[in-house]
Amino acid sequence: MFSEEIKQYNWGDITRRIASKTAADVEIALSKKQCNIDDFMALISPAAKPYLETMAQLSRRYTQERFGKVISMYIPLYITNSCTNHCVYCGFNHNNPIPRTILNSSEIEQECQAIKRLAPFENLLIVTGENPRDAGVEYIERALQTARPHFSNLSIEVMPLKSEDYYRLTQSGLNGVVCFQETYNRDRYKVYHPRGMKSNYEWRLNGYDRMGAAGVHKIGMGVLIGLEDWRTDVTFMAMHMQYLRRHYWQTRFSVNFPRLRPSAGGFQPNVIMDDRELAQLTFAFRIFDHDVDISVSTREAPHFRDNIATLGATSMSAGSKTEPGGYYTYPQALEQFSVSDERTPLEVEAAIKRAGYEVVWKDWDKIFD
């Protein structure tokens, strides 16, 4: 389990190593065809800021060599905001006095039909709060079975599960799992997740091993930018992904770098990442790993998404609603967070095409299951 391997690294040491990187270290990293973790730290360090244009061009080259000039589109479907966790930054926090909704199968069916009227999406991300009693594995399984006739590719972003439960869901159409560790800073983790099942750092951290052992086709990773030093956090994530690639080499991987957005509860970010730094991180991750899918959500503004689509990103959401039933059933419900790109999916598609790229609505077929 990665919880054992991570013990050999110290948060403060990694932070100091990143801060010590020089221009010479950056130039060495940029000269390599395959970078290691030390090179990655150089590319995300402050010393790399003058090299942003060079990094952008290298990132674009590697992305086009591996993926071509295409962007894969997906859309999230929130099916419940019921949650037992007390995450201080989240609109679904158990303490927030909001109406709680758990969509039934008929309502999920209506949401799927509404999404298909928006655009020809085939990649659906089903999202829940973490409530194992009222919205556990059986509920998630029914949701997958309801959505499967409408979509070729189904992913989930739910509570961490047992390996046998992940395997069970793959038998009901599950292709991928997205899970954000939020922060790898073990000492600070409890500050942000004081109560609820999410407060168990090791259980969440080792969830990726359980996904790999269950044969999940694609694993999505991320840290929440705004909690702790982002450079240190993403370095731990890069090490984690390298570990997973060694042990579960048949699995595909994706990464996302979500920046904190306004939500109910009023939590303010401890760390602010500007657009240039997010671009730097995107370029660094592409140079570090040519094969990883880099996803950009509607948390980000339209102008940023339009630019990053040609420089390293490979998948994007569009038309997203972050409240349960937001596409049809409960269009005025409370969002988990505010979106920034409010364009319709077809408007996002048009912008991508104007940049000379193609949009892929479907990249997986039922026949491959």
C-alpha positions, 0 to 999 in steps of 0.5 A: 500500500502507498501509505507505507511507501509515503513514510519515506518522504517528509513534507518539509524536506520536499518543500525545501528541495523544490525551493532550492531548484535553480535555473540550471536544474530547470534547463536539465529537466527540459533537455530530457526526454523522460523526467524523474521526480527531481526534474518535476520538482524543478519544473514546478519550482519558482525557478521555472517561471522564466521558462514558461513559454518553452515549457508550453511548447514542449507540453503542446508537442508531447500532447499532440504526439500522444493524443493528437489535436483532440479534447475529450468531453465529459459531464458530471451528474450529481445524484446526491448531496447527502454527506456524513463528512465535515469537510470545512471547504465543501458546500455539502458539509454535514453541518451546512443547513441545506436541503439534502437530496438523494435522487431515485432511479426515475430521477436519475433517468430523467437527468440522463435524458436531459444531459443527452439533450444538451449535447452528444455526451458519452462520458458521464461522471457520477458524483455523490456525497459520502453517505454509506448508509443511505447512498452506499454501494447498492445505490451507486450500482443502481445509478450505474445500471440506470445510466449505462444505456445512455452512455458508453463510458461511466466514471464515479466520484464517490466515497472510497470503497473496498476492492471487492465493491469496486470490482462489483461496480465494474460488473455494472458498467463502471469504467473509471474512478475519480478520487481527490486525496485533497492534500497529502499533508498528513499532519494537516489533513485532519484540520480540513476533515475533522469528522466523518469517514473522510477523516481517515487519511490512510483509508482514502490514500490506499483507496487507489490501491484498491481500485487498481487491485479491482481492475478499474480501467481508469483512475483519476487523481487530484489535490485541492489547490488552496489547502496547503503548499500546492508545489509540495502537494502535487509532488506527492501526487506525482510520486503516488502516480508513479507508484501506481503505474509500477503496480497497476500498469494496465490501468490508465491515469488522469489528473486534475488540479482543482482550485478552490471555488466559493461554496456554502460555509465561506472557507477561504483558501490558504494558498492562492494559485494564479493562472500562470502557476496553474499553466506551469503545473499543467505543462510540468505534468505533461513533460513529466508524464506524456501519457497521463490524461489532464482534465480541466473542469468548469471551475476554471474561466473560459479564457483559461480553458480555451488556451490550455486546450491547445497546450496540454489538457486532453479532457474537459467538462462542459455545461456542468451542474454541481447540484443534485438533479441540476439538469432537470429534477431540481435545477435550483438546488444548492451547488457543491461549488460555483462553476466559472465557465457557464458556456453551453457544451456546444459553445465550448465545442465551438471554441475548441474547434476555432483553435484547430482542435477536434472534440471527442464525445466518445472514447470508449465503447461498451464492446470493450467491457 
